[in-house]
């Protein structure tokens, strides 16, 4: 009986990991090319190269500029690698000021409330979540549940931004107070968390949940601004007050991915394969991507799903060898990708391209995969963590993360939670005495090219469209390095269905 329960828990854990790994970003965007202005793309790429320190997002106003701005430094982090969720307490409601040993803040656009001119606080009034001294924001993320700590990094990143903000800034004399809520990898818990946020917080910020549909209607019903790390369900995207710093249209896929490989690995793309875990939306995502990739000139000779309980990848590898596969895209969790890579290595099968989505850009993949995963490609729409010393905003995120969760690794989900926190702080500060939930939602709807000061590619946050701008990295001898340059490539997006 105990063994059966352990097996059940193991299957549930693998299913959840597969769902999350494939539902978050492996998604496409609208026919006909990029909706971003060329200037926004240029500004994002300039920030990647360390040429500018300004934001290419929306124009905002600050109330108290930070001092002692750290400028970008040459080079990249020596042995820095991305990591998974690190230990660190979730605590209770809090946020507080940073310790005296905390790093200094950024100046100008990197100040906690942005670089805009000071706005009037006349007419500012207390309301839900706002007192004479604090503005309470809630972060509702999966911390416990079948996969403990799965999105703890999003809550840690939000806590880090609150610490940064409180050490350097105010909004009309008020500091931020963080309410940390655990959605427990459960739709019901998500709804309960948003009921509490509706009653006690002014806004929800930086949240990340595998079952984010649960509290979507609750948030909309009370008019709660929900500025998330990202949304991964149609219900959350349909919520009129909910937005993701990582903007996603769940029915689209970015053209940049197939275009990059047909241009640089054309022969390999004529012998392509798609392998995906048969769990939840993974199959839909894989088929959508394959449809777009075919439209963009790729030719598939093999496509298959596998069950979440599958541990023997040998038969799939053998079939790909027999069909002459040279380009392989995998849609599944990190541990499943590692098992596949080891099966390929054992069989002496190494395609020219082994492509994974951004969720595999983590420490677990590198450490557990070893030589079997060397050479793997990942497509990303954010600054790689190896560029921490040449990207001021990334440096701020990592530095303040260590203040609230010493030893924690920066993550993909945490990066966009930090971005969501900055977006909230800048837009709330820009409203001054006119700050209300409704006014903040209206401001966020107008955000069309948000980069969080070059932290990531321009995101159409308000329109909720997938960004057309992506980069590529490859694991070479245990280190992630950029391929195809450090610029974002913006080739538009394609809708399927």
N, C-alpha and C positions, 0 to 999 in steps of 0.2 A: 504493500500500500504506500509506504513512504517513497519507494523508488518510483512508483507511478506518479505520485504528487510532484516529485522532483522533475520527472520527465515533462509533466504538464507545465510546470513553471518554466522549464527550459524552452519548451515550444512557444510559450507566450512571450518570453523574453526575446527570442529570435524573431517572432512575428512583429513585435513592437519595433525592434531595431530596424527591421526591413521596411516597415511602414514609414517610420520617421526618415530613414535614409533616402527613401525614394519619393516621398510625398512633399518634401520641403522645397527642393530647388530644381529637381529634375523636371522642370516644366518649361513649356514654350511661351508666344506673345502676339500681335495683330498683323494681318497681311500688309505688305507694302513697304516695310522699312522702318527706320528709326523715327520716333516722334520727338527726339531730343534735338535741340538747337545745336549747330556745329560748335558754337562758342562754349556750350556746357561740356561737350565731349573734349574739346581742347583744354579747358580748364582742369578737367579731371585727369587727363593725361599729364599735364604740366605738374600737377600735385604729385602724381606717381613718381615723376622724375625728380621731385624735390626742388622744382623751379619756383614754386609759389607757395604761399602759406595761407592764401585766402580760400573762402568757400565758394564753390560754384553752385550752391544750392540757393535757397531763398534769401532775400534781404531781410535781416532782422535787426533788432535794437537791443542793446545791453543796458543793464542798470549799474553794474560795477565791474570794471575791467580788471582782470588779474594782472599781476606783475611778475617779473622774472621769467619771461617766456623762454623756454628752451628752443633753440633753433635746430633745424635738421643738421645732422652730422654726416660726413661722407661715409660711404661703405654700407655694409649690411651686417646684421647680427652674425657673429661667427658661427656658433654651433646651434643656434636657436632653432627649435622645431615646434610645430604646433602640437598641442596636447589635447587630451580629452578632459572630462570633468575632474577637477582636483578636489581634495577634501577641503572643507570649510563650512563652518556652521551657518545655518540659515537664520538663526536668531528669531527675535520677535520684532514687532514694529520698531523701526529705528532708522538710523542713517547717520545722524550726528555729524560733527566736524571731524576733519582728518586730524591725525596725531601731529604733534609738533615736528616729528621727523619726516612728515609727508613730503613728497616732491612738490616743487613749485608748479604753478599753473602756466597755461599758455597765454600769450598776449594776442591782441588783435582779434582775428577771426577765431582763434583757438581759445579765447576767454570763454568761461563757462556759459555766458549768455550771449556770445557772439560779439561782433565788432561794430554794431550799429550805434547810432547816436542815442543819448539818453532820452527816454520818453517820459511823459507826465504820468504820475500816479494819481492825479486828481480823479475822484470818483470811485477809487478802488473800494470794494466792499467785501466783507467776509461772506462766505457761502459754504456750501457743502465741501468739506475737506480743507477749508481755509480759515485760519484764525488770525489774530493780530500778530502772531509770531511765526507761524508755519503754514506751508502748503503741503498737504499730504498727498503722495502719489502711491499707487499700489503696483506691485509686481506680482503677477499670478502665473507661476511657472511650475512645471513638473519637477519636483525635488525628490519625492518619495514615490513608491509604487512598485510595479513589477520590475522596472529598470531603475533602481535608485540613482538619483543624481543626474538623470538623463539631460535635463536642461537647467541644472543648477548654475551653470556658467552664465546663463542669461540673467539670473537674479544677482549673481556676483557682480556682473558688469554694471547693472543698474545701480547697485549699492556703491560701486566704485565712482560712478558719475555723481551720485548724491554727495559723496565725501568730497570730491573735487569741487563741486558747486558750493557746498557749505563752507569750504575753506577759503573761497575767493569771492563769492557773489551773494546777492540777494535778489528777490523780485519784489519791488516795492517794500523793502525792509523785512521780507519774510524768507526764512530758510526752508529747505525741503525736508520733509519727514517721509521716510520710506516704510510702507506697510508691506511686509513680505508674506505672501500667501502661497500655499502649496496646493497645486491642482492635482497632485497624486496620480498623474497619467490616467485620468478618468474624466469623462464628460460631465458626470454629475458633480464632481468636486470642482470642476471648472465653473459650472453654473453657480455653485455656492460661493466660490471666491468672488465672482463678479457681483453677486448680490451684496456682499460685504463692501466691495469697492464702491458700488453705487451709493451705499449709505454713508460711508465714512471717508472716502477719498475724493479728491477733485478730479483725478484722471488716473488711468492705468498706463504704465510705461515699461517698455522693454520685455513684456511677457512672452513666453514661449511654451506651448503645450502641444502634445501629440494629438489631443482630442479637443482642439480649440473651438469646435462647433458648440460645445456645451453652453458657454456663457455669451454667445454672440447676440442672441435676441435680448438677453438681460442688459447687456451694455447699451444696445441701441434704445431699449425701452426707457432707460433712465437718462439718456443723452450723455453717457460717459465717454469722454475722449479716450480711445484705446490706441495708443501709439506703440505697436508691438515690435519685437525683433522681426517677426514675419508671420503671415497667416498661411495655414496649410489646409484650409477647408473652404469649400464654396460658401458655407454658411457664414464663416467669419469674414470672408471677402465681401459678402452681400450686406454685412452690417454697415450702416451709413455713417457710424461714428468710429469705425475701426479702420486702422491703416497699418501697414507694415513698412518699417524702414527698409527692409528688403522687399521691394514691391514685386508682386507675382500675379500674373493672369494664369489661372490654373488650366486653361485650355490652349496654351500656346507653347512654342519652343523657339529658342534663339537660333537664327540662321548662322551666326558666327561659328558655332561648333562644327557643323558639317563643312562650312566654307573653308575653315582653317585647314582641315585635314584633306579635303579634295584638292586644295591648292598645294599643300606641302607633302602629302603622302598619297598622291592620287592613285598610284598602282595598288597600294594596300586597300584603299577604300572601295576598289572594285571586287574585293573578296572579303566583304564585311560580315560580321556576326553580331547578334544581340542576344544576351543571356540575362534573364531576370528572375527574381524570386516571385513566386506566385502567391502574393499576399496583398490584400486590400488594393490600393490604387497602383501598385507597382506595375502590374500588367498593363494598365491603361497608359501609364507614363512611358513604358518601354515601347508600346505600339505607336504612341503619338510621336515620340522621338524618331523612331524608325521611319514613319511616314514622311516626316519633314526631311530627314536625311536622304531618303530616296528622291524626293522632289529636288533636292540640292545636288543630285548627281552621284550619289553613292549606290552601290549595288550589293545587295545582301545575298549571301549563299547559305546562311544558316541563321535560324532564330529558334529559341527554345526558352521555356520557363522551367523552374525546378521548385520543388516543395520546400517549405521552411524547415522541415525535418530532415531534409536531404544532407547527408554527410559525404557521400561518395560522388565526387565530381568527375571521376575517371571516364564514364561513358560519354559525358558531354565533351570532354577534352578530346577523346578519340574521334568523335564525329567531326569536330572542328578540324582536326588534323587531316582526316580523310577528304574533307571538302576544300582544303587549301585555304583556310581562313588566315588572313593577314592583318585584319583590323577588327578588334573586339571591344565592344562596349558592354559594361556590366552594370546592372541596376539591382542593388541590394545593400546589405549592411556591411560594415567594415570587416567583421569576423568572417562573413561569407566570402567577401572579396579575397581575403587572405587565404582561405581554404582553397578557393579556385586557383589562385596563383601558385600555391604549393602543388596542387594536382598537375598544373601545366608544367611546372619545373620537373616533377617526377617523370612526366611523360616525354620530356625533351621537346615540348611545344612552346615556342615563344613568338607570338605574333609581332609584327612591326609596331603595332599600337595596341596598348591595353588601356582603355579609357574609363575613368571613374568620375562621378559627380563630386561636388565640393565636400560632402559629408565624409569622404574618405581621407581628406586632408587633415590628419590627426596623428598623434603620437602612437596610438595603438596600432595603426596600419603599418607604420615604419618599424616599430619594435617587434611586433609579432610576425610580420611578413618577412623580414630579413632580406636575403638575396633574392627570394622568389618574387618580391614586388618591385625590385629595382627596375627602373625604366617605365614605370606606370605614369600615365598622364592624368591630370585633373584640370577641369575647366572651372574658373573662379571669376567672380565679379567684385573682388575686394583686394586690398593690398595684402600680399603674402606676409606672414609674420616674420619672415627672414628680413624684411625691409624695415624693421622697427627703428633702425638708426637713421633712416633717410625719410621717414614719414612722421612728422610732428604729432599728428592726431593719434596714430598707432602707438607712438611712444607714450602719450598721455594715458591712453587706455591701459597699456601694460603696466605703467608705473603705478597708477592709482589702484589697479587690480591687486597689486602686491600689498597695498595698504590695508585693504579690507579682507583679503584672503591670501595671506603669505604662502607662496609655493604653488598657487593656482596657475594653470596654463591658460593663455588666451585661446579662445575658440571662435569658430565661425559664427555660432549662435550668439556668443558673448559680444563679438565685434558689432553685430547689428543691434544688439540691445544697448550698447554704448551709443551707437548712432541714434537710436530712438530716443534715448535720454537727452542727448544734445538737441535733437529736433524739438522735443517738448520744451526744454529750458529756453531755447532761443525764441521760439514762437510765443511762449507765455510771457517772456520778458518784453517782447515787442509790442504786446497789447497794453502793457502798463495798467492804468486805471480802468481800462475797458475789458479786463480779463474776466471771461465767463466760460463755462463749458461750451456753450454754443459758438461763441466767438473763436475759441481755440479750434474747434472742429472746422469752422469755416476757413481759418488760416491754413490748416493742414491740407484741405482739399485743393488749395492752390499751389501746393509744392509739386513741381514737375521734374526737377533735375537735382535732387538732393544727393550730395556726396559726403557730407560730414567732414568738410575740409580735406577732401582727397582720401578719406579712409576707404571708400569704395567707389564703384562706377556710379554714374548718375542714375538715380532711382526715381521713376515717375510715381511718387508716393500717393499723391492725391488721386490720380487717374487709376491707380492700382493695376499698372501694366508691367509686364516683365521688361527689365532693362535689356536693350539690344547689345550692350557693351560687355565684353568678356576678355579674359586673359587666359594663358595656359602656363602650367608649371609641370615639371617632370621630376621624378625621383631619380637622381643620379648618384650612385655610390652613397646612398643613405642621406642625401641632402636634396631638398627641393630647390630647383633652379628654374628661372623663367625661360620659356621657349617661345620663339616668335616675337621676341622683344618684350619690353616692360610696358608697352602701350596697350590700352584697351582697343579691341577691334569691334566696330559697331556696324554689323551687317543687317540689321533689321530683325524681324521676328515673323513667324508664320503661325496662323491659326489652323487647327485641325478640327473638323467636325462642325 
